[in-house]
């Protein structure tokens, strides 16, 4: 285990303003010393805006420039910060599956309505059941993309709002994205306004509390669609960034098993370790090819026998307009209605467009 690691996310207080791009949102993750729990220097960390900023000042680079005994390497205000806790057991990283069941049984969400318009009732229901697409009342018609691991443990759900007609995300007047674990922890806080063991009086509240994530819940993310690996042991795996892309691509290219990272920077050796015995093709969004190629090389070093390659399809087909407005593999598939044929051999190759 490395002594210095990026601080795990534990809420908005664990993120900071990037010293490079100074983005209005807190996009900067700082490094901590795992032995003492102290932050390293305030400039040592990584910006989450990999494409638009790309700032990443590693501990080894800092110590190379300033020396390992530099007293400024650690921030004194965090001297008494406790050391990071031991590895978190599964019960602190999972959500009661009854919350998933309730969202599946709810009225259709906008994204499923969009699938119904595009593919018809039977196919939209098949995709909904396959990927466990739920409905949230956090926003009217909001979609829940549930993250379920290979042991069928529910890790969290991403809540997003789509336009039922266009299938595009609703970003005005703000970006409609949140997480089920965050919403459920807020529910827990509402039920536990007072201190002590007897702050909850209603039996219904006690029952509800038993189903809510624990107060010390820590997100332990997996790949979206990971629960499908056991159902399709012989399929080649295609990995994309967004959940929507994985679902739509699954319709056009059913011979691949489509999974999603849920974010550009989520392509990590830890998260893809579950695929080290599978044949894997990565389909980065336009403008992200170089970044995912670097990530794929790092994954290969971590798992030397892993069969993984990166498609340059979008980089070749994208126009200047596409590169400004964004393009993913689902956009290409919707336009061409072309079915990608998976590789015949054991190692993935570029799809034959």
Secondary structure, DSSP 8 states (H G I E B T S, - for coil): --SEEE----SGGG-B--TTT--SS--EEEEEETTT--BB-TT-EEES-TTTT--EE-HHHHHHHH-TT-GGGB-GGGTT-----S---GGGS---HHHHHHHHHSS--HHHHHHHHHH-HHHHHHHHHHHTEEEESSSTTEEEEEEE-TT--EEEEEEE-B-TTT--B--SSS--EEEHHHHHHHHHHHHT-S-STT----HHHHHHHHHS--TT-------BTGGGTTTTTTSEEEEES-HHHHHHHHHH-TTEEEEE-SSGGG--HHHHGGGTTSEEEE---TT-HHHHHHHHHHHHHHSTT-EEEE--HHHHH--HHHHHH---HHHHHHHH-------SSSS------
